[in-house]
Amino acid sequence: MDSFARLLHLSPPLAWMALKLLIVIGGVMGIAAVLTWVERRGAAMMQDRIGPNRAGVKGITLLGLVQLAADGIKFFLKEDVVPPHGNRLLFTLAPALAFVPAMLGFAVIPFGQSFSSGGQAYHLSLLDPGNGMGMLYPLAIGSMAVYGILVASWSSNNKWAILGGMRSGANMVSYELGMSLAVISIFMAAGNSPVGSPVTLEAYDPHRIVEAQEGLWFAVRQPLGFLVFFTCMFAETNRLPFDFAEGESEIVAGFHTEYSSMKFALLQLSEYIHIVTASALLVTLYLGGWRIPFVPNPGVLLSVAAFLAKLLFLCWVFVWVRWTIPRFRYDQLMFLGWKVMLPLSMANLLLQAWLMHGRGIA
Amino acid sequence: MFLVFALITLLGALAMFRQRNVVVAGLCMVLTFFGVAGLFVLLANPVAAALQIIVYSGAIMVLVLFVIMLLNSHEEEPAQSGRLVQAWGGALLAAVLGVGAVKLVLQSRTLHELGASPVPAPITLNKLGVQIFSEHLVAFEVVGLLLLAAMIAAVSIAKRKL
């Protein structure tokens, strides 16, 4: 690490920060871009079609991957239409409002085992452990994601857009409650670092949560919480079966009916980035983060590979579910959110508290 | 850093006042909340900052904007006649209140002790929980009861036939 920093004429922490930024932003954007391809090929596979396979450079199609480049070029060349009676400023701002929270949520996720070099510890997460925000940060940022959709839908001045925005706004706010309660029981189970460990981390620090999953993953210890959080993640990312921002059969394309060109591309990309961030949260909270079962110290490369494997699998699950389960009706969505998910989440919290009390922890 | 967040807060608030469009004004208020959250972080209280964003910007403002968007008119109408007395009276009152608040803060004893005492450790979720459930238990329960009452009232207003 030191020699690498000297090569760039930077101090080691600064060089490491820059490197991490490159890895995270590049990695998340890359996965999100490929996900658009996975989604179309996956959809085709499940519906017994072929999917995109024609675009290619001199006959090289790479299983349709070249389609991504073709889409990108097309988006750049398309006319950028702004609806005349909408709010121009907010219409332009909305894609950024959708994109930034989706991207920021990843900042606290530890995507590999920490290592030390030259007497200094390096952590594989953008924000170092012990920053005081911990897991509250992705929750806070995640609650901002609703603004992108609300603002996009309102500023379009379009009936379908506003209907989509309203529905998904209500959806996201409703499921946030169950999700937060599930996360709180994770904090309880993780607990602060035991007395005498080299660094004392708070219970809600993601590094501590990964540390606490050394034996059993939280998905095994709290199956109910996992189920609730998993479902709420689908609602928060506005994916089917909670796809209420769009709903082609009812409200055209929903909140992005009026969007075209690169603004549309940005909205679409932020949905996929959201999937990546949601998967990362699930991996960190419930699937042991970068841990590999029965391997106490996997090392940097192996741990990153394990994290990536879990992340990609969950991303695939998001695609898988989309083409398997049909969309809910709006009242079914509200019923599920308030009368099933929230009580289940509360029951999980009480159960975990009772179990901890029984073991004499608190 | 303090100046940056203070400016975000103040400019957001100012923009909210000057904005005629109610939805844009609401979004300016969200910006102000972010500025306040930044100030909380500077005051070594990241938990309050996170809660500020989750509760105020993430839930309350969303619901307020929701209601505004469902209404038909989003533009404030300009006043039919300028009301000079009210305008100047309001400005004067605000100035007096501001001066009074600053004076009170400057006179308070804790402010003078602040320089002498060591820098406090950042507030964590754990500390906050212990504080709430030991020192402020009664207040916490009262707030819970108040929220329950408000909830029951809202349901009884919304649902004519229970």
Chai-1 contact restraints between the chains, C-beta under 6 A:
chainA,res_idxA,chainB,res_idxB,connection_type,confidence,min_distance_angstrom,max_distance_angstrom,comment,restraint_id
A,G132,B,P46,contact,1.0,0.0,6.0,A-B,restraint_1
A,G132,B,P122,contact,1.0,0.0,6.0,A-B,restraint_2
A,M133,B,P46,contact,1.0,0.0,6.0,A-B,restraint_3
A,M133,B,A50,contact,1.0,0.0,6.0,A-B,restraint_4
A,L136,B,A50,contact,1.0,0.0,6.0,A-B,restraint_5
A,L139,B,I54,contact,1.0,0.0,6.0,A-B,restraint_6
A,A140,B,A50,contact,1.0,0.0,6.0,A-B,restraint_7
A,A140,B,I53,contact,1.0,0.0,6.0,A-B,restraint_8
A,A140,B,I54,contact,1.0,0.0,6.0,A-B,restraint_9
A,S143,B,I54,contact,1.0,0.0,6.0,A-B,restraint_10
A,S143,B,G58,contact,1.0,0.0,6.0,A-B,restraint_11
A,V146,B,V62,contact,1.0,0.0,6.0,A-B,restraint_12
A,W154,B,M69,contact,1.0,0.0,6.0,A-B,restraint_13
A,G169,B,F66,contact,1.0,0.0,6.0,A-B,restraint_14
A,V173,B,V62,contact,1.0,0.0,6.0,A-B,restraint_15
A,E202,B,T124,contact,1.0,0.0,6.0,A-B,restraint_16
A,Y204,B,L125,contact,1.0,0.0,6.0,A-B,restraint_17
